[in-house]
Amino acid sequence: MPTPDHHRRPARQTGSTPRQGGPTNTPTNDWRCTRCDKLLGVFRDGGMHLRFARGHEYFVGFPVVATCRGCGTLNQTTAPMR
């Protein structure tokens, strides 16, 4: 269960709108949480590379759905933007 976030601040304060479940127009391969901007995975070789604590790593296809370990938000992406 995620920690209550009533006392938390966002990881990064920017003037832009939240991301919508996929990479933005910037040249990055990172997939980040739409709420707290925590790194969820990396787009690599046509798939998604996910890494968790204690050495658990996965390379999965699309669509990808993941719960953010930081804030508990459910995130989804269907494919990397080209």
N, C-alpha and C positions, 0 to 999 in steps of 0.2 A: 504494500500500500504506500502511495507517495506521501511524503511529508507535507503537511499543510503549508501553503505558500503565502499566507496573509502577511508574513513578515519578510518575505523574500523580495529582492529586486531583480529585474530582468538581467540576464548575463551581459547583454550589450544594448545600450540605449542609442537608437538611431532615429532619424526622421522618416525613414521609409516604412511602408506598410509591412505587416507580417508576411512571411513566405507562404506559399500555397502548396506545400508538399512536393517540392522539386527544386532543382537548382535554379538560380536566378540568371540574369544575363551576364553576370560576372564570370570570368574564366576560372571557375572553381569546380571541382568534382565532388565537393562535400554535400551531403544530405543532412540538413539540420532541422531541429524541432521548430515547428511553426510558432510555438509560444515562448520558449526560453532560449532558443538558438543553440542548444547543445548538439554536438556532433553525434549523428545517429549511424551514418555509414558513408562509404566513399564509392562513387561510380567508377568502375574499372572493368575494362575488357568486355563491355556489353552486359555487365551484371552489377550487382551490389555487394560490396565487401562489408561485412558486419563483424565487429569485434566486441567481446564482452569480457568481464572480469575473469580471472583465473584461466586465461588462455583459451577461452572458447571463441572460435572464429568460424564464420560461415561465408560462403560465396553463393548468392541466391539470384534467381531470375526475377523478372517483373510480372505482376505488380508486387510491391513490398509494403507491408504494414508493420509498424513497430510502435510500441509504447515507450515514450521517453522515460528513462530511468531518473531523470532530474525532477520533472514536474508532473508526470503521469499522463500527458497529452497523447492521444492516439494520432499518429502521423501516417500518411499514405502517399506513395508515389507510384506512378504507372510506368514511367520510362524516363531515362535521362533526356534532357533537351539537347538538340544538336545544333 
